[in-house]
């Protein structure tokens, strides 16, 4: 699997091809995305997926990170599809999962306060009502007279939010009496949905601001559902996949500098990258270690990119931008470590 994917990406996802792909309206090469076969890698076979596990997905993410290839892998396969599979009704799964598997549908996860908190990566996502809390701000959900739902509010820095055919939106419902966070499906053509692609540090990770102006929405699954628990579980797995991407990118950067004379410094970086890789694949077997693996991988990538960097427009500079961008979206590394220590009770009562 690794060899096949690396050969494909080596042929079709070099620096020139990646720049051309990020300039398209979608922000990625749609034909290459279909050829990789990664969209349904972990989806159940009954929906057209391959039924594989986190280890295979981590391997795929390492190779896409190695090539810095822009694709919907993170937004669709890592973040959104697992939530649809876990919480969706049978009808919702039957409608959307086969289309994700055959690449005719891409998705994005829209949350009002940033992915790191919503996914429980840098703090307990049950500690406060980050989705809106019944006050101004966030994204508010209200029932309509016919039993449907309408959303009002805004989500920033939505990965692939400008091009996704389906948005999975975390919104606050119930006012003060029955305050809760729910997930909703919003189609790309929904009235009241406004999406604006934003300038980003890392062009291979396109982002958008998404506004909901009384946008029509469909509740994901049925109440009651453990939405916050599902988001946290998805976050732990997503951390593993982001770490795998970072390890792949750092490894590729090291490979491009093997002829440098200061081998001792490169040896130190090699040890740092390999330690991050070991943590990542351990976390693929036990996702609770995902945030810690991600912290190590981001630091390894940042150190490697800084040592091997260029003059502002090189492939190595893109490596540094990827590390910085992912820390802004999912970190920073110190808070990922703090959260990992808190979850494992490393410091006992002091962590609390």
SVG drawing of the C-alpha trace seen along z (x, -y; Angstrom):
<svg xmlns="http://www.w3.org/2000/svg" viewBox="-45 -38 76 43">
<polyline fill="none" stroke="black" stroke-width="0.4" points="0.0,0.0 2.8,-2.4 4.7,-1.7 1.7,-2.0 0.6,-5.3 4.1,-6.7 4.7,-5.9 1.3,-7.5 2.0,-10.7 5.6,-10.9 4.3,-10.9 1.4,-13.3 2.0,-15.4 5.3,-17.2 5.7,-20.8 4.6,-22.2 1.5,-20.0 0.6,-20.9 0.8,-24.6 -1.4,-24.2 -3.9,-22.1 -4.2,-24.7 -5.0,-27.4 -8.1,-25.5 -11.6,-26.4 -11.6,-23.2 -8.1,-23.6 -7.0,-20.1 -6.6,-17.8 -10.0,-16.1 -8.8,-13.4 -5.8,-12.5 -8.1,-12.4 -10.3,-9.8 -7.2,-7.8 -5.8,-7.5 -8.8,-5.4 -8.4,-6.9 -11.9,-8.4 -13.5,-5.3 -10.5,-3.6 -12.0,-3.2 -15.7,-3.2 -17.6,0.1 -17.7,2.3 -21.5,2.2 -21.2,-1.5 -18.5,-0.9 -15.6,-1.5 -12.5,0.7 -13.2,1.4 -9.6,0.8 -8.4,-0.6 -6.4,-3.5 -3.0,-1.9 -3.7,-1.8 -5.1,-5.4 -2.1,-6.6 0.1,-5.1 -1.8,-6.8 -1.6,-10.1 2.1,-9.7 2.5,-9.4 0.2,-12.3 2.1,-14.4 5.4,-13.3 4.2,-14.7 2.4,-17.7 -0.4,-16.9 -3.6,-19.0 -6.6,-16.7 -9.9,-16.3 -8.4,-13.5 -8.4,-15.4 -11.7,-17.2 -13.7,-14.3 -12.1,-11.0 -10.6,-11.8 -13.0,-14.4 -16.4,-14.1 -17.0,-10.5 -16.4,-8.9 -19.0,-11.2 -21.5,-10.4 -20.9,-6.7 -21.1,-6.9 -24.1,-9.2 -26.1,-9.2 -29.4,-7.5 -29.5,-4.5 -31.0,-6.7 -28.3,-9.4 -25.5,-6.8 -27.0,-5.1 -27.4,-8.5 -24.0,-10.0 -21.4,-7.3 -21.4,-5.6 -21.0,-9.0 -18.0,-9.7 -16.5,-6.4 -16.8,-6.9 -15.4,-10.5 -18.5,-12.2 -19.1,-13.9 -16.6,-15.8 -17.4,-17.1 -16.2,-19.6 -16.6,-20.0 -17.7,-23.5 -17.4,-24.5 -17.7,-28.0 -14.7,-28.2 -12.0,-26.2 -11.3,-22.6 -8.9,-22.1 -11.4,-22.7 -14.4,-21.1 -12.4,-17.9 -11.2,-17.9 -7.5,-18.2 -6.5,-21.1 -9.2,-21.0 -12.3,-19.2 -15.0,-19.9 -17.6,-19.4 -16.2,-22.0 -18.0,-24.9 -20.6,-25.5 -18.2,-26.4 -20.9,-26.1 -22.9,-29.2 -24.3,-28.8 -27.7,-30.4 -26.0,-33.8 -24.9,-35.9 -22.0,-34.3 -21.3,-30.8 -23.8,-29.0 -27.4,-28.8 -30.0,-26.2 -33.7,-26.7 -36.6,-24.5 -39.1,-25.5 -42.8,-25.1 -42.6,-22.1 -40.2,-20.3 -37.0,-21.2 -34.0,-23.2 -32.5,-26.6 -28.9,-27.7 -27.6,-31.2 -24.0,-32.2 -20.5,-31.8 -17.6,-29.4 -14.1,-30.5 -11.1,-28.4 -13.2,-25.6 -10.9,-23.2 -12.2,-22.7 -15.2,-24.6 -15.4,-26.5 -15.7,-23.4 -17.3,-20.7 -20.6,-19.4 -21.8,-18.7 -21.1,-20.6 -21.3,-18.9 -22.0,-21.8 -21.8,-21.9 -24.5,-24.3 -26.1,-25.2 -29.7,-24.3 -32.3,-24.5 -31.6,-28.0 -31.0,-28.0 -33.7,-25.5 -32.2,-22.5 -28.8,-23.8 -26.9,-21.3 -24.6,-21.0 -25.9,-19.1 -24.6,-18.2 -26.4,-19.2 -26.0,-18.5 -26.1,-21.5 -26.0,-20.9 -23.8,-23.1 -26.9,-24.6 -28.8,-25.4 -30.4,-28.8 -28.8,-31.1 -25.3,-29.4 -22.5,-31.8 -19.0,-30.5 -15.8,-32.6 -12.4,-31.1 -9.8,-32.8 -6.1,-33.5 -4.1,-30.9 -0.5,-30.3 -0.5,-26.8 -2.1,-26.8 -2.3,-23.0 -4.8,-23.2 -7.5,-25.6 -9.9,-27.2 -13.1,-29.2 -15.3,-31.3 -18.8,-29.9 -21.9,-32.0 -25.3,-30.6 -28.1,-33.1 -31.2,-31.1 -29.7,-28.2 -31.8,-25.1 -30.3,-22.1 -31.0,-18.5 -30.2,-17.0 -27.5,-14.4 -28.9,-11.2 -31.5,-11.3 -31.7,-12.8 -30.3,-12.0 -26.9,-11.3 -23.4,-11.7 -22.3,-14.4 -19.4,-15.7 -18.1,-12.2 -18.2,-11.4 -16.4,-14.7 -13.7,-13.8 -13.2,-10.3 -12.9,-11.7 -10.4,-14.3 -8.1,-11.6 -8.0,-9.7 -7.6,-12.9 -4.6,-13.8 -2.9,-10.5 -3.5,-11.2 -2.2,-14.7 0.9,-13.4 1.4,-10.9 1.2,-13.7 3.7,-15.7 6.1,-12.8 5.8,-12.1 6.6,-15.7 9.5,-15.9 10.9,-12.6 10.8,-13.9 12.5,-17.1 15.3,-15.1 15.7,-13.0 16.2,-16.1 19.2,-17.2 21.2,-13.9 24.2,-15.3 24.8,-18.2 28.1,-18.1 26.7,-18.7 25.6,-15.1 25.6,-15.2 22.9,-17.8 20.8,-15.9 21.3,-12.8 19.7,-14.6 16.8,-15.5 16.5,-12.0 16.2,-10.7 13.5,-13.3 11.5,-12.4 11.8,-8.6 10.7,-9.1 7.6,-11.0 6.9,-8.2 7.1,-5.6 4.7,-7.5 2.3,-8.0 2.0,-4.3 1.6,-3.4 -1.2,-5.9 -2.8,-4.4 -3.2,-1.2 -4.3,-3.2 -5.8,-6.6 -5.7,-8.1 -2.1,-8.9 -3.0,-10.9 -2.6,-14.4 0.9,-13.6 2.0,-12.0 0.8,-15.1 2.7,-17.4 5.9,-15.5 5.3,-15.3 4.6,-19.0 7.8,-19.9 9.8,-17.5 8.4,-19.0 9.1,-22.5 12.6,-21.7 13.3,-19.9 11.8,-22.6 13.8,-25.3 17.0,-23.4 16.4,-22.5 14.5,-25.6 14.9,-27.8 14.4,-31.4 10.7,-31.9 9.1,-29.9 10.7,-26.5 9.3,-23.1 11.0,-23.2 9.3,-26.5 6.0,-24.8 7.0,-22.3 7.4,-25.0 4.1,-26.6 2.3,-23.2 3.7,-22.9 2.7,-26.4 -0.7,-26.1 -1.5,-22.9 -0.4,-24.3 -2.8,-27.2 -5.6,-24.8 -5.1,-22.0 -2.5,-23.1 -0.3,-24.6 2.0,-21.7 2.3,-22.6 -1.5,-22.6 -1.7,-19.2 0.8,-17.9 -1.1,-19.5 -4.3,-17.8 -2.6,-14.4 -1.2,-14.7 -4.6,-15.6 -6.4,-12.7 -3.8,-10.2 -3.6,-11.6 0.1,-12.0 0.3,-14.7 -2.6,-13.5 -4.5,-16.2 -2.1,-18.9 -3.3,-18.4 -6.9,-19.1"/>
</svg>
